[in-house]
Amino acid sequence: MVLLTRRGLTGGMAAAIAAVSTPALAQSYPTRPIKLIVPYTAGSPNDVMARLLTQHLQTRLGQPVVVDNKPGGGTVIGTKAAASAEADGYTLLFISSALVIDPAMKHVTYDPFKEFTAVASVNTTYWLITISPSLPATTLKEFVAYTKAHPGTVNFAATQGTAAILVAEKFKQDSGADLFIIPYKGGAAALPDFLGGRIQVLNPTPSTSLSLIRAGKMRPLLITSPARTAGLPDVPTAREVGLPELTLEFWAGVMAPAATPPDIVDKINAAINDTLRSPDMKDSMNQLGMDAKIGSPRDFAAFIKDETPRWTAIVNSTGVKLQ
């Protein structure tokens, strides 16, 4: 005959209640507004994508999804805030490759692999290396020659503490161009200086540069995609111009605090994937030069794991560190 202590009985009942209540919570979720922390400046590519996503998610989840911009520290401030939030599905994080770059490039007080669970990948896009039309160069070769003939005069603005500054440093390293890289808090802050002539080089994504390129205010030298894109068919890839290691993907997705119930994670994932499949969303993303990346939470977690050593190698080779 098996005897149960009061502690054992209580523990067993608690486990049984938890097993029943978790699906019940997921079934009723959400019952109030959801906050999506975006650790980037307003108007940046990630912010634009996050706001587009939330507009569609609200109808699918039946509750408002509110963007909460928390830039600073190269995404550290916002990411840390999300890591310390309640794991109930009401605080989410919209993050890019910064998630795997931060631990290699700077000191962080959170472990992105222990304190978060992958919810859904959202989009992929690429960087462009663009120059001011005032420079007498139309190709990479001409541009590099110009920088060497005018040392110390060409400025490259890139967002500090993020993948963008690593792309800038990697471009400088591999191309041999004579550049002075200036860290900015965000791409939106650098654009006025670029248009005003104080900065000559930027590495934007298509979402923030297509209209400027078409208006003749920005001249693209290359794109970091593995193949040429439909939106910019005349722009060569990094591989085509002899910079194969600059073939890099800019990606973003949604994370949640690590202990968020799996059923809630799956419910959010399903809503995001349904959003990404909708014709309206596809059309909006195409206009921004972004591609949907649909998959399960497990797919996104595996992708992040694969990206980590790649970006860590770039951090190590460029020597970029942020204190």
C-alpha positions, 0 to 999 in steps of 0.5 A: 500500500502506497502512502502519500504525505500531505506535501506529496499530495499537494505537489501532485495536485499542483502538477495536475492543475498546471497540466490542465490549466496551461491549455485552458490559459492558451485557449482564452489567451489573449484577454488584454492588450499585448506589448511588443518591445522593439529595441530600435528607434522609430522609423528604423527598418525593424520598427517599420516591420514590427508596426506592419506586423502588429496591424495585422496581428490585432485582428487575428488575436482579438486584442491590441498589439502595441509597439513599445520602442526601447532603443539604446545600448545597441538593442540591449535596453529593450532586450533586457526589459523583455527578458525580465517581463512576466512569461505570460505572453503579454510581453514579446520582443521583436528582435533581429540578428542583434540577439546573436551578436550582442553576447559576442560584441558587448557585455550583456546582463542576460543570456539570450539563449536561456532567457528567451524562447523562439516564437516565430521568424518574421522576415528576411532582407538584405543590406545595401552599400550606398554612396552619395551621388555627389561622389564620382563613382558608379561601381565598387572599383571606382569607389574604392579607388576614389577613397584611396585617392582622397584618404580620410575624407569619406565617412560611413555612417552605421548604427552602433552596436548592431549588425549594421556596424559589423557590415560596415566594418566587414565592407571596409576590411574586405574591400580595402576602401579608405573609410572613416566609420561613424557610429550613429544611434539609428539609421533614421538619425544618419539619413539627414546627414547623408542627404546633407552631404556630411556622410557619404556612405550608408548601408540601409536595407531596401525598406528605407532606401528604395524610394531614395535610390529611385529618386536619384538621391542614393547610389547603390554599389552592391547588395548583400543578398545571395542573388540579385533582387527584383526590386533592384535588378541592376545592383550586383551582389557582394559575391559578384563584385568579389566580396563573398563573405559580405553575403549576409542576411538581415532577419527579424522575428519574435521572441518571448520570455523563456517560461512562456507556456508552449501552447501560448507560443504556438498560438502566437506563432500560428497568428504570425504565420497566418499574417505572413501568408495573407496577400495584403501582408505579402504586398506590403512586405514586397514594397519594403523589399522584405520577404516573409520567413514562415516556420515553427518556433522550433524552426526559428530556434534552430535558425538562431543557433546556426546564425550564432557562430557566423556572426561571432566570427565576423565580430572577432575578425572586425574587432568591433566591441561595444562597452 
